[in-house]
Amino acid sequence: MRPNPNMYAQSRRSGLLALAAERAQRYIRDVTERNVAPSNAAVAALAEFREPFPASPSAPEEVIAKLDKLGSAATVTTTGGRYFGFVNGGMLPAALAANWLAGAWNQNAALRVMSPVAAELEEVVLGWVCEALGLPADCAGGFVTCATMANFTALSTARHAILARAGWNVTEDGMFGAPPIEVVVGAEVHASILKALSLAGFGRKRVTIVETDGQGRMRPDKLPRLSERSIVCIQAGNVNTGAFDPAGEICRVAKEQGAWVHVDGAFGLWARVSPKYEHLTGGFGNADSWATDAHKWPNVGYDSGVVVVRDGAALRESMGITAAYLEAGARREPMHHTPEASRRARGVELWAALKSLGRSGLCALVERTCSHAQRFAARLREEGFEILNEVVINQVLVSFGSPDVTREVIRRIQEDGTCWCGGTIWHGKTAMRISVSSWATTEPDVERSLTAMIRIARECRAA
Ligand SMILES: Cc1ncc(COP(=O)(O)O)c(C=O)c1O
């Protein structure tokens, strides 16, 4: 009997997946001990990837072996407990495992008919996200790549709704000749809002900038006169200080004057899950749209942004797509809520993460990382270094002295590899930013990182 070629392919595929799983598990086992930054040698070895487009096939086993040998060594260990760069989360075990399974499914999440499971889980998890973030249960939302895209989607929807009220159909007629819209942002606005504004045709510079206070919070007393043609962009969690704009007061003033309020809550909005931070997070539920990331504090893998909009019809009108073969069914269709059409089923991993954590687990993750941030701040202050921000959530800004000394400390910490932190400039001061965002960070991770930071900073100070 001739062998069935599909059977052969099947067993070979199983072997390949087992090989990949074995290598992935080895990587995960090593994560707790390996240097956070890759070695210079590992980065230099990436040159081995540079080859002309292969003229003939390679065995998949060889492809994976090469990827692991060169690729794994040149990763930054963001999934370990000692990565404190940018505002990057780790990846919860349930999210990673769901990612593997969903990879095997390879679902296109555009339409319900393409993937009933993707559409169903998006609907379920959108409800959970609204509940965790304290947003109205009947909001609409979409699953996008990142907070930048979530900001873009929300601002495009605001543009659509405001112009529709003014009798202008921006979807059909575009922005040229449209009634003007005033966009108001705080002086500490995140760059992703400015990018989103440029993509949505507002322009980065055509904004009214409102003064902020010493922690980067928008000052409500400095708001300009608003109208039904205004969009006010506020933040839940300043990328440097973690500070929250006073949403209650801003939303009240904006609503009285008919303005649309959009919240960039890329990471900070998740603090709403904990009653401990209510004094910071109150009032954000009164806005009209929200952007956040599941790949930050909830520790879902990349890429995983979420946009939520109070006026679901406006979201669908601005993001809907019409073509005879893409007609929406009666139920929620994912692609009518996002800029993308075909895309991966990213709601699956978010569902797995939130299901595995539950409300109490998510709350504990947020509170634990904030208390690690407090420990960093307290110990570094004790050592005589200046903490530049009020540490209200998970972000710490530390200066080690002059800009040159601080930069040198950051460089050496990154080179040392015990942990990883990046630099920033805050109100003219060069600082190192510690963002504790990973589920995997333990107290020993914090102590080990502090020991390395303090040793290096002392050496630099002495020099
Ligand atoms: C407040 C804020 N908004 C937006 C972003 C952009 O997020 P993303 O890179 O996922 O687009 C960040 C990233 O740290 C952020 O802190």
The ligand as a Tripos MOL2 file, in Angstrom:
@<TRIPOS>MOLECULE
LIG
   16    16     1     0     0
SMALL
NO_CHARGES

@<TRIPOS>ATOM
      1 C1         -0.4440   56.6280   28.2310 C.3       1 LIG1
      2 C2         -0.0400   55.8120   27.0320 C.ar      1 LIG1
      3 N1         -0.7460   55.9120   25.8890 N.ar      1 LIG1
      4 C3         -0.4270   55.2050   24.7950 C.ar      1 LIG1
      5 C4          0.6410   54.3550   24.7780 C.ar      1 LIG1
      6 C5          0.9890   53.6170   23.5240 C.3       1 LIG1
      7 O1          0.7950   52.2440   23.6670 O.3       1 LIG1
      8 P1          1.0430   51.2530   22.4390 P.3       1 LIG1
      9 O2          2.5290   51.1850   22.2600 O.co2     1 LIG1
     10 O3          0.4520   49.9590   22.8630 O.co2     1 LIG1
     11 O4          0.3720   51.8360   21.2430 O.co2     1 LIG1
     12 C6          1.4140   54.2060   25.9410 C.ar      1 LIG1
     13 C7          2.5940   53.3300   25.9760 C.2       1 LIG1
     14 O5          3.2620   53.1810   26.9500 O.2       1 LIG1
     15 C8          1.0500   54.9490   27.0950 C.ar      1 LIG1
     16 O6          1.7470   54.8410   28.2430 O.3       1 LIG1
@<TRIPOS>BOND
     1     1     2 1
     2     2     3 ar
     3     2    15 ar
     4     3     4 ar
     5     4     5 ar
     6     5     6 1
     7     5    12 ar
     8     6     7 1
     9     7     8 1
    10     8     9 2
    11     8    10 1
    12     8    11 1
    13    12    13 1
    14    12    15 ar
    15    13    14 2
    16    15    16 1
@<TRIPOS>SUBSTRUCTURE
     1 LIG1         1 GROUP 0 **** ****
